[in-house]
Amino acid sequence: MADSVREFEMAIEQPAHPTHSLTTYELKNYRRELEHALKTIPEHAQVRELLQQRLAEVLAEQDSRIRLQHVGGTDTSAR
């Protein structure tokens, strides 16, 4: 069981920089990798909790950036 946890952790490597320092592109790709991993691993796998925590961090960062964009007046979606 411990080997399978390490296997999934190695497949989804932690980015070289903290989540808040990632570019939008890096953040999007990291999110996609995490979502894919969560879809493919069994529900009972212990590594799911770690991946879900990382995904929550990514989603929070993306949400924060969207809110800042709206508040900062740089939102062009309504134009």
Buried (B, 14 or more C-beta within 10 A) or exposed (E): EEEEBEEBBEEBEEBEEEBEEBEEEBBEEBBEBBBEBBEEBEEEBEBBEBBEEBBEBBBEBBEEEEEEEEEEEEEEEEE
